[in-house]
Amino acid sequence: MGKIKKELKNSTFIYDEESKTFTLYNRDGLSGTIELNKIYAFAFMRFVVRMAQRNWLRPNKKQKKDIEEIQEEFEQENKNQLKLFENE
């Protein structure tokens, strides 16, 4: 048993396998420390994954505009095709 540790520029994450706790440290040490038990750590993980998926799957404004333009062009083409069939 041991600890899993990940150090980043501004924070450190530690998972202690013995106590089943997840701890986040601020860059300057103990002034910003959060300790979560395994249930809260799992809930936090689910929250983070959900937010990442939400932001990943959400189209940005440029993509949304492109989709709207394509849809308008498609509708115009369909209207022209309907007119062709009506004339026949």
N, C-alpha and C positions, 0 to 999 in steps of 0.2 A: 504494500500500500504506500501511497505517496501523494505528492501534490503535483498538479499540472499547472504550469505557470506560463503566461503570455505577457510579455512586456512590450508596451507601445511607447510612443513619444510622450504622451501626456497621461497615461494610466497603465495600471497593471491588473491583470485578471488572474485569479488563483482558484483552482478547484481542489479542495481537500477531500480525498477519497475516504479517509477514516471518519471524519465528522460529517461528510456529505454536505459540505457548505461551499458556496460560491461567493467569493469576495472580490470587490472592485476597489482599488486604491487610486486616489488622485495622484498626480505626478509628484506633489510635495510630501507624500507620506500619508499620515493618518487623518489629516484635516478633512478629507472627503472620502470616507470609507463606507461601503455598503456591504453587508453580509446577508446572504440569502440562504435559507435551507433548501433542500432538494425540490420541494414542491414549488416554492416561489421562484427558484432558479428556472425550473421547467416552464412555469407560466411566463416568466420574463423572456425566455428563449422563444416561446410561441408568439409572443407579442412582437418581438424583433423580426422574426421570419415573416409574420403577417404584414408588417409595415414595409419590409423590403419587397415582398411580392406585389403589394399594392402600388408602390412607387415604380417598380419595374414594369408592371403590366399597364400602367396608365400611359396613354399616348401624350406626348408633349404637344404644345400648341401648334407647332409646324406640322406635325403628322396629322393632327386633327383637321387642319385646314386642307392639307393635301387630300385626305379622305373625303371631305365635303366637296372639293372640286371634282374629284373622280366620280362621286355619286351624282353630281349635277350633270356632268357630261354623259353619264350612263342614262340618266333620265331623259336627256335631250335626244339621244340616239333612239331610245325606245319610243318616244313620241313620234319621231320621223318614221320609224318602222310601222307604227300603228296607222299613220296617214297613208303609207303605201298600201297596206292591206285594205283600208277603207275605199281607196280608189279603184281597186280591182273588182 
